[in-house]
Amino acid sequence: MSSHDQVFDIGYRPMPERGRRQPPAVAIARTMLLLAWRQRATKIVLLICLAVLGGHGVWLVGQLLFERFGSGVGPSGLPVTELVGSTREVLANFLRVQFFTTAIAIAVIAGGAVAEDRAAGAFDLYFARPLTRADYVIGKLGGAAIVPIVTILLPVVLLWLTALGIAPAALRSELWWLGVPSLAGGVLSVAVLATTIIGASAIGQKARTVSVAYIAAVIVLSGIVEGMTGAGYAFAGYLSPERSLHTVVDWLLAPQQSMLGSQVSGRYTPINHSALASLTALLAWAGAGFGLFWWRLRSEVVG
């Protein structure tokens, strides 16, 4: 065989089969999360979220073991539920506390989701290929939503299943019904956090600036609202996503605060007067975040 034939055979041999092509939205979300995972800050904030889950898990298991193997009355003569709480209280408190810690986590992880694309002029590269706005929107929102799904939604389901597994038989029938309100509170948290961080990122220019501004806004806004409501301006309570979520979660789970719960959660009341108005306020925050994102995308990308 001549050298010409050898080159011909090698050059035209069948190419190996390629793997299945990922949908564009999945690739966008995956890239966003992989880049965030390289940061040390990402691992630190996720460890904080894990610590919150671990603390509530210990609280839940201890409380249920008291009910399962105890006499139902504590050393002081008070019912166990008044001393160490109930499953309702643990789930409600977890959703409230983890909302704050996840706000910090999602700011660190997704603060630059859109801002860095704008700063780097990446829209020209993205949309030079057959990529639609819907692909980009789903990819970025999906990547941001993964954070509260992992830190809030899945853990609250895990806590609920743990309660079902170790609760006394007499209590188990009541716990079955807690899954739906717990899931609803988790889904609402995911929607609000994912849309607001993407909306904030869409109008920012640098990831660090967006992250710091988002965390400061959550903390400062909560403090301002508490001050205004304490001064008698009850309507201001609906401006705080955390307070509105607190109201909706308490309406869904109807927890009663225990002595231990007052030590763990600190401020428990007051909350907003209307759960429906609080739900509307949360949906308005989510809508505003998505609206900012979509407006920025339409202004940056033509066609």
C-alpha positions in Angstrom: 0.0 0.0 0.0 1.4 3.4 -1.0 1.8 6.3 1.4 -1.0 8.0 -0.6 -3.4 5.2 0.2 -2.4 5.3 3.9 -3.2 9.0 4.2 -6.4 8.4 2.4 -7.5 5.6 4.7 -6.6 7.5 7.9 -8.1 10.8 6.7 -11.5 9.2 5.8 -12.0 6.7 8.5 -15.4 7.0 10.3 -15.5 9.6 13.1 -16.4 8.3 16.6 -20.0 8.8 17.6 -20.7 12.0 19.6 -22.7 12.0 22.8 -26.2 13.3 23.0 -26.3 17.1 22.6 -27.5 18.9 25.8 -30.3 21.4 25.6 -29.0 24.9 25.5 -30.7 25.9 28.8 -29.1 22.9 30.6 -25.7 23.9 29.3 -26.1 27.5 30.5 -27.3 26.5 34.0 -24.5 23.9 34.3 -21.8 26.3 33.3 -23.1 29.0 35.7 -23.0 26.6 38.6 -19.6 25.0 37.7 -18.0 28.5 37.6 -19.6 29.4 41.0 -18.4 26.1 42.5 -14.8 27.1 41.9 -15.1 29.9 44.4 -14.3 29.3 48.1 -17.1 31.6 49.1 -19.6 29.2 47.5 -18.5 26.3 49.7 -18.6 28.5 52.8 -22.1 29.7 52.3 -23.3 26.2 51.5 -21.7 24.9 54.7 -23.7 27.6 56.6 -26.9 26.4 55.0 -25.9 22.8 55.9 -25.4 23.8 59.5 -28.9 25.4 59.6 -30.3 22.1 58.3 -28.3 20.1 60.8 -29.4 22.2 63.7 -33.0 21.9 62.8 -32.6 18.2 62.2 -31.2 17.7 65.7 -34.1 19.8 67.1 -36.7 17.7 65.2 -35.3 14.3 66.2 -34.9 15.3 69.8 -38.4 16.7 70.0 -39.9 13.6 68.4 -37.9 11.2 70.6 -39.2 13.1 73.7 -42.7 12.5 72.4 -42.1 8.9 71.5 -40.3 7.6 74.6 -41.3 10.3 77.2 -44.4 10.7 79.3 -45.6 13.7 77.4 -44.8 16.0 80.3 -41.4 17.6 81.0 -39.6 18.0 84.3 -41.4 21.3 85.1 -44.8 19.7 84.6 -45.3 21.5 81.2 -46.2 19.5 78.1 -43.3 18.4 76.0 -44.6 20.4 73.0 -44.5 23.6 75.1 -40.9 22.9 76.1 -39.2 21.6 73.0 -41.8 22.4 70.3 -43.5 20.4 67.6 -42.8 19.3 64.0 -44.9 22.2 62.8 -42.6 24.7 64.6 -39.4 23.1 63.4 -40.5 23.1 59.8 -41.8 26.7 59.9 -38.6 27.9 61.7 -36.4 26.1 59.2 -38.1 27.8 56.2 -37.8 31.3 57.9 -34.1 30.9 58.9 -33.0 29.2 55.7 -34.6 31.9 53.6 -32.0 34.3 55.1 -29.0 32.0 54.7 -30.0 31.0 51.2 -30.4 34.7 50.2 -26.7 35.0 51.1 -25.8 31.8 49.3 -27.7 32.7 46.1 -26.2 36.2 46.1 -22.7 34.6 46.1 -23.4 31.9 43.6 -25.7 33.7 41.1 -24.9 37.4 41.6 -22.9 37.4 38.4 -25.2 35.2 36.4 -26.3 38.0 34.0 -24.0 40.9 35.1 -20.8 39.2 34.0 -22.3 38.3 30.6 -23.2 41.9 30.1 -19.8 43.2 31.3 -18.0 40.7 29.0 -20.2 41.4 26.0 -21.1 37.7 25.9 -24.6 38.3 24.5 -23.1 38.7 21.1 -21.5 35.3 21.4 -24.5 33.6 22.9 -27.0 34.8 20.3 -24.7 34.5 17.3 -25.5 30.8 17.6 -29.0 29.3 17.3 -30.0 30.3 20.9 -33.4 31.8 21.8 -34.1 34.2 24.6 -36.3 31.5 26.2 -33.2 29.2 26.3 -31.2 31.9 28.0 -34.0 32.8 30.5 -34.6 29.2 31.4 -30.9 28.4 31.8 -30.2 31.4 34.1 -33.3 31.1 36.2 -32.9 27.3 36.4 -29.3 27.7 37.5 -30.2 30.2 40.2 -33.2 28.1 41.3 -31.0 25.1 41.9 -29.5 26.9 45.0 -32.8 27.3 47.0 -34.0 23.9 45.7 -30.9 22.3 47.3 -30.8 24.4 50.4 -34.6 24.9 51.2 -36.9 22.7 49.2 -35.2 19.4 49.4 -34.2 19.8 53.0 -37.7 20.7 54.2 -39.0 17.5 52.5 -36.2 15.6 54.1 -37.1 17.0 57.6 -40.8 16.1 57.0 -39.9 12.5 55.9 -37.6 12.2 59.0 -40.5 13.2 61.2 -42.8 10.6 59.5 -40.2 7.9 60.1 -39.6 8.4 63.8 -42.9 9.9 65.0 -45.2 8.0 67.3 -48.0 6.2 65.5 -50.6 8.5 67.1 -48.8 11.6 65.6 -48.0 10.2 62.2 -51.5 10.7 60.7 -51.2 14.5 61.5 -47.7 14.7 60.1 -48.9 13.3 56.7 -50.7 16.5 56.0 -47.7 18.7 56.8 -46.0 17.7 53.5 -48.1 20.0 51.3 -47.8 23.3 53.3 -44.1 22.6 53.8 -43.6 22.0 50.1 -45.6 25.1 49.3 -43.4 27.3 51.5 -40.3 25.8 49.9 -41.6 26.4 46.4 -42.5 30.0 47.2 -39.0 30.6 48.7 -37.4 29.2 45.5 -39.5 31.4 43.2 -38.8 34.6 45.2 -35.0 34.1 45.6 -34.3 32.9 42.1 -36.2 35.7 40.3 -35.0 38.5 42.5 -31.3 37.6 42.3 -31.5 37.2 38.5 -33.3 40.5 38.3 -30.7 42.2 40.4 -27.9 40.6 38.3 -29.5 41.8 35.1 -29.2 45.5 36.1 -25.7 45.1 37.6 -22.3 45.2 36.0 -20.1 43.2 38.4 -20.8 40.0 40.3 -19.3 41.2 43.6 -21.3 44.4 43.5 -24.5 42.6 42.8 -23.8 40.1 45.6 -23.0 42.7 48.2 -25.9 44.9 47.2 -28.4 42.0 47.3 -27.3 40.8 50.8 -27.3 44.4 52.1 -30.8 45.0 50.6 -32.2 41.8 52.3 -30.7 42.7 55.7 -31.3 46.5 55.6 -34.8 46.3 54.1 -35.8 43.8 56.8 -34.4 46.1 59.5 -36.2 49.2 58.1 -39.5 47.3 57.8 -39.3 46.1 61.4 -38.7 49.7 62.5 -41.6 51.0 60.5 -44.0 48.4 61.6 -42.9 48.9 65.2 -43.8 52.6 64.8 -47.3 51.7 63.7 -46.9 51.6 59.9 -48.4 48.0 59.5 -48.4 48.3 55.6 -44.6 48.4 55.6 -44.5 44.8 56.6 -45.5 43.7 53.1 -42.4 45.3 51.7 -40.1 42.7 53.3 -40.0 39.3 51.5 -38.8 37.6 54.7 -41.6 39.0 56.8 -44.2 38.1 54.1 -42.8 34.6 53.8 -42.9 34.3 57.6 -46.6 35.3 57.5 -47.5 32.8 54.8 -45.6 29.9 56.3 -47.2 30.5 59.7 -50.6 30.5 58.0 -49.8 27.3 56.2 -48.2 25.4 59.2 -49.9 27.1 62.1 -47.0 26.5 64.5 -47.1 27.2 68.3 -43.9 28.7 69.7 -42.2 26.7 72.5 -39.7 27.7 75.1 -36.9 26.2 73.1 -38.2 27.7 69.9 -38.1 31.2 71.4 -34.4 30.7 72.1 -33.7 29.3 68.6 -35.7 31.7 66.5 -35.5 34.9 68.5 -38.2 37.2 67.0 -41.3 35.2 66.3 -44.0 37.9 66.3 -45.4 40.2 65.1 -46.1 39.3 61.5 -48.2 40.8 58.8 -52.0 40.8 59.4 -53.0 39.3 56.1 -51.6 36.0 54.7 -53.2 36.7 51.3 -51.7 40.2 51.1 -48.3 38.7 52.1 -48.6 36.1 49.3 -49.5 38.8 46.8 -46.4 40.8 48.0 -44.1 37.8 47.5 -45.5 37.2 44.0 -45.0 40.9 43.2 -41.3 40.6 44.2 -40.9 37.5 42.0 -42.7 39.3 39.1 -40.5 42.4 39.6 -37.3 40.3 39.5 -38.4 38.4 36.3 -39.6 41.7 34.7 -36.2 43.3 35.2 -34.5 40.3 33.8 -36.7 40.2 30.7 -36.6 43.9 30.1 -32.8 43.9 30.2 -32.6 41.0 27.9 -34.9 42.6 25.4 -32.9 45.8 25.5 -29.6 44.0 25.0 -30.6 41.4 22.4 -32.5 42.4 19.3 -34.6 39.8 17.6 
